[in-house]
């Protein structure tokens, strides 16, 4: 099948590459010519396991190409995927300007029936606005006497909602081995045509069982938000329990195992830590709360989820302050991990940003290491401290975990990278000024205290 993907961000690149991998002819478009040039030269602007190899293989076979020519992209695809960003708007809702701009581009250049597939995470009802944006351009072209415009059928396109369910760090595997494929289509003949096309597109993923769940467009849009909101709720719920467990002298990890063994609950997303971050959970929870407010309803549980998550980012800072005092001048802290989660370089809403800022403004020196996110962290943390740039003089980035801990007052663990799981604890103890670990991800077992470490974790 001929497919176009508008947007070469995280979702667009993974979607386009994986669809090319199963034999489709895919053209990926981006408005940024510099990004397209990087991709054409073999570079990949994001860190995602397996993605560079996937792109290289499919570019070489001719199934995948990149362009900054939107007309070419629209003309190419029978299915045109929109994978534009939906950052938080100033009012707390999702900013749909990029999505609607993509829709207008489709309306401006289409000359045959198009199945417009909304892949971006968008509020319920976006499909209606997207349809209006496309139709507005079509009407403009007809009014200007665009050649061929009058020959189009009454419904020259249809809109599909096909939300992504990709975990950063495992996105390629998630796409190629999906647990479900949600497809929301419009009613009528055009919607039926789109449904049949989506079934054909995803047939290679359904050989063992049918993973496609059909529904209407609004339900598909809602499903994405509801799923992310539920996962965020589990995280905040577990973090509140962990904070209480600490006061009660209970190990939250033992509680997690006991809870998770109940099949009605399960083990997923019950790990205590510094809260969630990244590009999805924070903005999607916020956008769902905003959507409810515009319809006169409060989502009180999700409001609490957001409040708990913001407070949780500072739990480790509070432990550090209780140990060393409010003023941290002259103290050096080694930080392991900067990305919001392992196996990604994404710094959006990363808890590390709040922790490092709090340490620096209190006068501390911070020496940090992350396996892949250092470049992104430099930009993000500099932006966070734009009003107090002088404190950045006390921020350093190093190439290895052991460089970071050398002569530090304590080790602060902020991302649970596998490379940090089994260090030489004897070497670690010798490198630190004192054997003190603040673990924001519960990476180690409390029995390392028997090796002489003062180990302060979350609910342990």
C-alpha positions in Angstrom: 0.0 0.0 0.0 1.1 3.6 -0.6 1.3 5.5 2.7 2.3 9.0 3.6 3.3 10.1 7.1 3.1 13.9 8.0 5.5 14.5 10.8 8.9 12.8 11.5 8.9 13.1 15.3 8.8 10.1 17.6 5.5 8.7 16.5 5.9 9.5 12.8 9.3 8.0 12.4 8.4 4.7 14.2 5.1 4.5 12.3 6.6 5.1 8.9 9.6 2.8 9.4 7.5 -0.1 10.8 4.9 0.2 8.0 7.7 0.2 5.4 9.2 -2.9 7.1 6.1 -4.9 6.3 6.3 -4.1 2.6 4.5 -0.8 2.2 5.8 2.2 0.1 6.1 5.0 2.7 7.0 8.7 2.3 7.6 10.6 5.5 7.2 14.4 5.4 8.4 17.1 7.8 8.1 20.9 7.6 11.7 21.2 8.9 14.1 20.7 5.9 17.1 20.3 8.3 15.5 17.2 9.9 14.8 15.8 6.5 18.4 16.3 5.5 19.6 14.5 8.6 17.3 11.6 7.9 18.4 11.4 4.2 22.0 11.3 5.3 21.3 8.3 7.6 21.0 10.2 10.9 18.1 9.6 13.4 17.1 12.6 15.5 15.8 10.6 18.4 17.1 7.7 20.4 15.0 4.6 20.0 16.3 1.0 20.2 16.3 -0.6 16.8 15.0 2.4 14.9 18.3 3.4 13.1 18.7 -0.1 11.7 15.0 -0.2 10.6 15.3 3.1 8.8 18.5 2.2 7.1 17.2 -1.1 5.8 14.0 0.3 4.4 15.6 3.3 2.8 18.1 1.0 1.1 15.3 -1.2 -0.3 13.4 1.9 -1.5 10.4 1.4 0.6 11.0 4.4 2.8 11.9 7.9 1.8 11.8 11.4 3.3 10.7 14.7 1.9 10.0 18.3 2.8 7.7 18.7 -0.2 4.2 18.4 1.3 2.5 18.2 -2.1 4.6 15.1 -3.0 3.7 13.5 0.3 0.0 14.1 0.0 -0.1 12.9 -3.6 1.8 9.7 -2.8 -0.3 8.2 -0.1 -3.7 6.5 -0.4 -3.5 6.6 3.4 -2.1 9.8 4.8 -1.1 9.5 8.5 -1.0 12.7 10.6 1.7 12.3 13.3 2.1 16.0 14.3 2.9 17.1 17.8 0.2 18.1 20.2 2.0 20.0 23.0 0.2 21.6 25.9 -1.5 24.8 25.1 -1.5 27.9 27.3 -5.0 27.0 28.6 -4.0 23.4 29.6 -5.6 21.8 26.6 -3.8 20.2 23.7 -2.4 22.6 21.1 -3.9 21.3 17.8 -2.3 23.9 15.5 0.2 21.4 14.0 -2.5 18.7 13.4 -4.9 21.2 11.8 -2.1 22.6 9.7 -1.4 19.1 8.4 -5.1 18.8 7.6 -5.1 22.0 5.7 -2.1 20.8 3.7 -4.0 17.7 2.8 -7.0 19.7 1.7 -4.8 22.0 -0.3 -3.1 19.3 -2.4 -5.3 16.2 -2.5 -6.7 15.3 -5.9 -8.1 11.8 -5.2 -9.8 10.0 -2.4 -7.7 10.0 0.8 -8.0 8.1 4.0 -6.7 10.6 6.6 -5.4 8.7 9.6 -5.1 10.6 12.8 -2.1 9.1 14.7 -1.4 12.0 17.0 -2.9 12.0 20.5 -5.8 14.4 20.3 -8.8 15.4 22.4 -12.2 13.9 21.7 -13.8 15.7 18.8 -10.6 16.6 17.0 -11.7 14.5 14.0 -14.6 17.0 13.5 -12.1 19.9 13.5 -9.7 18.1 11.3 -12.5 17.4 8.8 -13.5 21.0 8.8 -10.0 22.2 8.2 -9.7 19.9 5.1 -13.1 20.8 3.8 -12.3 24.5 4.2 -9.3 24.1 1.9 -11.3 22.1 -0.6 -14.0 24.8 -0.7 -11.3 27.5 -1.2 -9.9 25.6 -4.1 -13.3 25.0 -5.7 -14.0 28.7 -5.3 -10.8 29.6 -7.1 -11.6 27.2 -9.9 -8.9 24.6 -9.1 -8.7 22.3 -12.1 -10.3 18.9 -11.3 -11.9 20.2 -8.1 -15.4 20.0 -9.4 -14.9 16.3 -10.5 -14.4 15.0 -7.0 -17.0 13.0 -5.4 -19.1 14.4 -2.6 -16.9 12.7 0.0 -13.4 12.8 -1.3 -11.8 11.8 2.0 -12.6 10.2 5.3 -11.0 10.6 8.8 -9.8 7.6 10.8 -8.6 7.7 14.4 -5.7 5.2 15.0 -4.0 6.2 18.2 -0.5 5.0 19.0 0.3 2.9 22.1 4.1 3.0 22.0 6.4 3.0 25.0 9.5 5.0 24.5 12.5 2.7 24.5 10.4 -0.2 23.2 8.4 1.6 20.4 9.6 -0.5 17.5 8.8 -3.8 19.3 5.4 -2.3 20.5 4.5 -1.4 16.9 5.6 -4.7 15.4 4.0 -6.8 18.2 1.0 -4.8 19.3 -1.3 -5.9 22.1 -4.2 -4.1 20.4 -4.8 -1.9 17.3 -7.6 0.7 17.9 -9.3 1.9 14.7 -12.0 4.4 14.8 -13.9 5.1 11.6 -16.7 7.4 10.4 -20.1 6.1 9.4 -21.2 5.7 5.8 -19.6 4.3 2.6 -16.4 6.2 3.0 -15.9 5.0 6.6 -16.5 1.4 5.5 -13.9 1.8 2.8 -11.5 3.1 5.3 -12.2 0.3 7.7 -11.5 -2.3 5.0 -8.2 -0.5 4.1 -7.1 -0.4 7.8 -7.8 -4.1 8.1 -5.6 -4.8 5.0 -2.9 -2.5 6.3 -2.7 -4.3 9.7 -3.3 -7.8 8.5 0.4 -8.8 8.9 0.1 -8.1 12.7 -3.0 -10.4 13.0 -1.7 -13.8 12.0 -2.0 -15.3 15.4 -5.1 -13.4 16.5 -7.1 -10.4 15.4 -5.7 -7.4 17.4 -7.8 -4.8 15.7 -10.6 -3.2 17.8 -13.1 -1.3 15.7 -15.1 1.6 17.1 -16.2 5.1 16.1 -13.8 8.0 15.8 -14.6 9.7 19.1 -14.4 6.5 21.1 -10.9 5.8 19.6 -9.8 9.3 20.5 -11.1 8.8 24.1 -9.5 5.4 24.4 -6.0 6.8 24.0 -6.5 9.5 26.7 -8.3 7.0 29.0 -5.4 4.5 28.7 -2.7 7.0 29.6 -4.7 8.5 32.4 -5.2 5.1 34.0 -1.5 4.3 33.9 -0.6 7.7 35.3 -3.2 7.0 38.1 -1.5 3.7 39.0 1.8 5.5 39.3 0.6 8.3 41.5 -1.4 5.9 43.6 1.6 3.7 44.3 3.8 6.7 45.1 1.3 7.9 47.7 1.3 4.4 49.3 5.1 4.4 49.2 5.3 7.6 51.1 3.0 6.3 53.7 4.8 2.9 53.9 8.0 4.8 54.7 6.3 6.4 57.7 4.9 3.0 58.8 8.2 1.2 58.5 6.9 -1.0 55.6 8.9 -2.0 52.5 6.7 -0.9 49.6 8.3 -3.5 47.3 6.9 -6.3 49.4 3.5 -4.6 49.2 3.8 -4.2 45.4 4.5 -7.9 45.0 1.5 -8.8 47.1 -0.8 -6.5 45.3 0.4 -7.4 41.8 -0.2 -11.1 42.3 -3.9 -10.4 42.2 -4.8 -10.8 38.6 -7.4 -8.0 38.9 -4.6 -5.6 39.7 -1.4 -7.0 38.0 2.2 -5.9 38.4 2.4 -3.2 35.7 3.0 0.5 36.6 3.0 -0.2 40.3 6.6 0.8 40.9 7.3 3.6 43.4 9.6 6.3 42.4 9.9 10.0 41.5 6.8 10.1 39.4 6.1 10.0 35.7 7.4 12.3 33.0 7.9 12.2 29.2 5.8 13.4 26.3 2.6 11.5 27.0 1.3 11.1 30.6 1.8 14.7 31.8 0.2 16.4 28.8 -2.5 13.8 28.3 -3.7 13.8 31.9 -3.8 17.6 31.8 -5.6 17.7 28.4 -8.3 15.2 29.7 -8.8 17.4 32.8 -9.2 20.4 30.5 -11.6 18.6 28.2 -13.8 17.7 31.2 -13.7 21.3 32.4 -14.9 22.6 29.1 -17.9 20.3 29.4 -18.6 21.4 33.0 -17.2 18.4 34.8 -14.3 18.0 37.2 -12.1 14.8 37.0 -11.2 14.9 40.6 -9.1 11.7 40.6 -7.0 12.9 37.7 -6.6 16.4 39.3 -5.2 14.5 42.3 -3.0 12.4 40.1 -1.3 15.5 38.7 -0.9 17.1 42.2 0.7 13.9 43.6 3.0 13.6 40.6 4.4 17.1 40.9 5.0 16.7 44.6 6.6 13.3 44.1 9.4 14.9 42.1 10.6 16.6 45.2 10.6 13.7 47.6 14.3 13.0 47.1 15.2 16.6 47.5 13.4 16.6 50.8 15.4 13.6 51.9 18.6 15.4 50.9 17.7 18.6 52.7 16.8 16.6 55.9 20.3 15.1 55.7 22.4 18.1 54.8 20.3 21.1 55.6 18.6 23.7 53.4 21.9 25.3 52.3 23.9 22.9 50.1 26.9 25.2 49.2 30.1 23.1 49.2 28.2 19.9 48.7 28.7 17.8 45.6 26.1 15.4 44.3 26.6 12.7 41.7 23.5 12.1 39.5 23.0 8.9 37.6 20.3 9.2 35.0 18.7 12.3 33.4 16.1 11.0 30.9 12.6 10.6 32.2 12.9 6.8 31.8 15.6 4.4 30.6 16.2 3.6 26.9 15.3 7.1 25.7 16.9 10.5 25.5 13.6 12.3 26.2 13.9 15.0 28.8 10.3 16.3 28.6 8.9 16.6 32.1 11.8 14.4 33.4 11.9 14.4 37.2 15.6 14.9 37.0 15.1 18.5 35.9 13.2 19.4 39.1 15.6 17.6 41.3 18.8 19.1 39.7 17.3 22.6 39.7 16.4 22.3 43.4 20.0 21.2 44.3 21.7 23.9 42.2 19.6 26.8 43.5 20.4 25.6 47.1 24.1 26.0 46.2 25.1 22.5 45.5 27.5 21.2 42.8 26.0 18.5 40.5 28.0 16.1 38.4 25.7 14.0 36.1 25.9 11.1 33.8 23.3 9.6 31.5 24.1 7.0 28.8 22.3 8.9 26.0 20.5 12.0 27.2 23.3 14.4 28.0 22.9 16.6 25.0 19.1 17.0 25.5 19.7 17.5 29.2 22.1 20.3 28.7 19.4 22.2 26.7 16.6 21.4 29.0 18.3 22.2 32.3 19.8 25.4 30.9 16.2 26.4 29.9 14.9 25.6 33.4 17.6 27.9 34.9 17.4 30.7 32.3 16.6 33.2 35.1 19.6 32.2 37.2 22.2 31.2 34.6 25.1 31.7 37.1 24.1 28.4 38.9 24.9 26.5 35.8 28.5 27.0 36.6 28.1 24.3 39.2 26.6 21.8 36.8 28.9 19.3 35.0 28.3 16.3 32.7 30.7 13.4 32.6 31.1 10.3 30.4 30.8 7.5 32.9 29.0 6.7 36.2 32.2 6.4 38.2 33.5 9.8 37.0 30.3 11.3 38.4 30.7 9.8 41.9 34.3 10.6 42.4 34.6 12.7 45.6 30.8 13.3 45.8 29.0 13.7 49.0 26.3 11.3 47.8 25.0 9.5 44.8 21.5 10.5 43.6 19.8 8.0 41.2 17.1 9.5 39.0 16.7 7.1 36.1 16.8 3.3 36.3 19.2 2.5 33.4 20.3 -1.1 33.3 23.9 0.0 33.3 23.4 1.3 36.9 21.9 -1.9 38.3 25.1 -3.8 39.2 27.9 -1.4 40.0 31.0 -2.4 41.9 29.8 -1.3 45.4 33.3 -1.5 46.8 34.5 0.9 44.1 31.5 3.1 44.7 32.1 3.3 48.4 35.8 4.2 47.8 34.8 7.0 45.3 32.2 8.7 47.4 33.2 11.0 50.3 30.7 9.0 52.4 28.8 5.8 51.4 25.4 7.6 50.9 22.9 6.8 48.2 19.6 8.6 47.5 17.7 6.2 45.2 14.7 7.8 43.4 14.0 4.6 41.5 14.4 1.8 44.1 17.1 0.3 41.9 18.8 -1.6 44.7 17.7 -3.8 47.6 17.8 -2.4 51.1 20.3 -5.1 52.1 23.1 -3.0 50.6 23.0 -1.3 53.9 24.8 -4.4 55.2 27.7 -3.4 53.0 28.0 -0.1 54.9 25.8 2.1 52.7 23.4 4.6 54.0 20.6 3.9 51.6 17.6 6.2 51.3 15.0 5.1 48.7 11.3 5.6 48.1 9.2 3.6 50.6 11.9 1.2 51.5 
